[in-house]
Amino acid sequence: MAKALGNRDMSLGPESCAPQLTEEEALTTGRGRVPHGPKKVQQMPTRFAEGGQSVAEKVTDWKETAEETLSKVRQSTSAAYEESKARARAMYEQARQTSGEVSRRVRVRAQYLSDEYPMQIIASVAGVAFIVGVLLRFWRSKSS
């Protein structure tokens, strides 16, 4: 295998794993090593000053931006909560009205049936009671 590779350098150190990129390439791709990285960190205060702002001004700007963003998030969260609460209240009221209407219709229908068909109601109740009695008897005989 060594003959097939020829005179190529086969070092497995950290330098061989991460390609040497320019600063722009490393920052845009997110890969590789930035040459002279520690020097760039030491030069940061002067680099901010070159941009017209000191580090303290930059930090103040970032802090203000973070506070504004947090304020916007709080406002949108509060608005979403209020909207959800209003929807839940509306759904509750609709469910309450619907259940009240259904119970009223059931009551009216039961009253109508008991007035118009009293013998059929009595026969139906007796038939259901008989079937329930047979099922209970069958269940008790199986469980004992």
TORTOR-242680 format. One record per residue (C-alpha): residue number from 1; y, z, x negated. Coordinates in steps of 0.5 Angstrom, whole numbers, padded with zeros to 4 digits. Layout:
<NUM, <Y, Z, X>>
...
END
This chain:
<1, <0000, 0000, 0000>>
<2, <0005, 0001, -0006>>
<3, <0004, -0006, -0008>>
<4, <0005, -0009, -0002>>
<5, <0012, -0005, -0001>>
<6, <0014, -0007, -0008>>
<7, <0019, -0003, -0012>>
<8, <0023, -0001, -0005>>
<9, <0025, 0006, -0005>>
<10, <0021, 0011, -0001>>
<11, <0025, 0017, -0001>>
<12, <0024, 0021, 0006>>
<13, <0030, 0026, 0005>>
<14, <0036, 0027, 0010>>
<15, <0040, 0021, 0007>>
<16, <0034, 0016, 0009>>
<17, <0033, 0018, 0016>>
<18, <0041, 0018, 0018>>
<19, <0044, 0011, 0016>>
<20, <0051, 0011, 0013>>
<21, <0056, 0009, 0018>>
<22, <0064, 0009, 0018>>
<23, <0067, 0014, 0022>>
<24, <0069, 0009, 0027>>
<25, <0062, 0007, 0028>>
<26, <0059, 0014, 0028>>
<27, <0064, 0016, 0033>>
<28, <0063, 0010, 0038>>
<29, <0055, 0010, 0037>>
<30, <0054, 0018, 0037>>
<31, <0049, 0017, 0031>>
<32, <0049, 0017, 0024>>
<33, <0053, 0021, 0019>>
<34, <0060, 0021, 0018>>
<35, <0062, 0020, 0011>>
<36, <0066, 0026, 0008>>
<37, <0065, 0030, 0015>>
<38, <0067, 0037, 0012>>
<39, <0074, 0033, 0009>>
<40, <0076, 0031, 0016>>
<41, <0075, 0037, 0019>>
<42, <0079, 0040, 0013>>
<43, <0085, 0035, 0015>>
<44, <0085, 0036, 0022>>
<45, <0091, 0040, 0022>>
<46, <0095, 0035, 0018>>
<47, <0092, 0029, 0023>>
<48, <0094, 0033, 0029>>
<49, <0101, 0034, 0026>>
<50, <0101, 0026, 0024>>
<51, <0100, 0025, 0032>>
<52, <0107, 0029, 0033>>
<53, <0103, 0035, 0036>>
<54, <0101, 0041, 0032>>
<55, <0094, 0044, 0033>>
<56, <0098, 0050, 0038>>
<57, <0101, 0044, 0042>>
<58, <0095, 0041, 0043>>
<59, <0091, 0047, 0045>>
<60, <0096, 0049, 0050>>
<61, <0096, 0041, 0053>>
<62, <0088, 0042, 0053>>
<63, <0089, 0049, 0056>>
<64, <0094, 0046, 0062>>
<65, <0089, 0040, 0063>>
<66, <0084, 0045, 0064>>
<67, <0088, 0050, 0069>>
<68, <0090, 0044, 0073>>
<69, <0083, 0041, 0073>>
<70, <0080, 0048, 0075>>
<71, <0086, 0048, 0081>>
<72, <0084, 0042, 0083>>
<73, <0076, 0044, 0083>>
<74, <0078, 0050, 0087>>
<75, <0082, 0046, 0092>>
<76, <0077, 0041, 0093>>
<77, <0071, 0046, 0094>>
<78, <0075, 0050, 0099>>
<79, <0077, 0044, 0103>>
<80, <0069, 0042, 0103>>
<81, <0068, 0050, 0105>>
<82, <0072, 0050, 0111>>
<83, <0070, 0043, 0113>>
<84, <0063, 0045, 0113>>
<85, <0065, 0051, 0117>>
<86, <0068, 0047, 0122>>
<87, <0062, 0043, 0123>>
<88, <0057, 0048, 0123>>
<89, <0062, 0052, 0129>>
<90, <0062, 0045, 0132>>
<91, <0054, 0044, 0132>>
<92, <0053, 0051, 0134>>
<93, <0058, 0050, 0140>>
<94, <0054, 0044, 0142>>
<95, <0047, 0047, 0141>>
<96, <0049, 0053, 0146>>
<97, <0052, 0048, 0151>>
<98, <0046, 0044, 0151>>
<99, <0041, 0050, 0151>>
<100, <0045, 0052, 0157>>
<101, <0045, 0046, 0161>>
<102, <0037, 0045, 0160>>
<103, <0036, 0052, 0162>>
<104, <0040, 0051, 0168>>
<105, <0036, 0044, 0170>>
<106, <0030, 0048, 0169>>
<107, <0032, 0054, 0174>>
<108, <0034, 0049, 0179>>
<109, <0028, 0045, 0178>>
<110, <0024, 0051, 0179>>
<111, <0028, 0053, 0185>>
<112, <0027, 0046, 0188>>
<113, <0019, 0046, 0187>>
<114, <0018, 0053, 0190>>
<115, <0022, 0051, 0196>>
<116, <0019, 0045, 0197>>
<117, <0012, 0046, 0195>>
<118, <0010, 0053, 0195>>
<119, <0003, 0052, 0196>>
<120, <0002, 0047, 0191>>
<121, <0005, 0052, 0186>>
<122, <0001, 0058, 0188>>
<123, <-0005, 0053, 0187>>
<124, <-0003, 0051, 0180>>
<125, <-0002, 0058, 0178>>
<126, <-0009, 0060, 0180>>
<127, <-0012, 0054, 0177>>
<128, <-0008, 0056, 0170>>
<129, <-0010, 0063, 0171>>
<130, <-0018, 0061, 0172>>
<131, <-0018, 0057, 0166>>
<132, <-0015, 0062, 0162>>
<133, <-0020, 0067, 0164>>
<134, <-0026, 0062, 0163>>
<135, <-0023, 0061, 0156>>
<136, <-0022, 0069, 0154>>
<137, <-0029, 0070, 0157>>
<138, <-0032, 0065, 0152>>
<139, <-0027, 0067, 0146>>
<140, <-0030, 0074, 0147>>
<141, <-0037, 0072, 0148>>
<142, <-0036, 0068, 0141>>
<143, <-0033, 0074, 0137>>
<144, <-0038, 0080, 0139>>
END
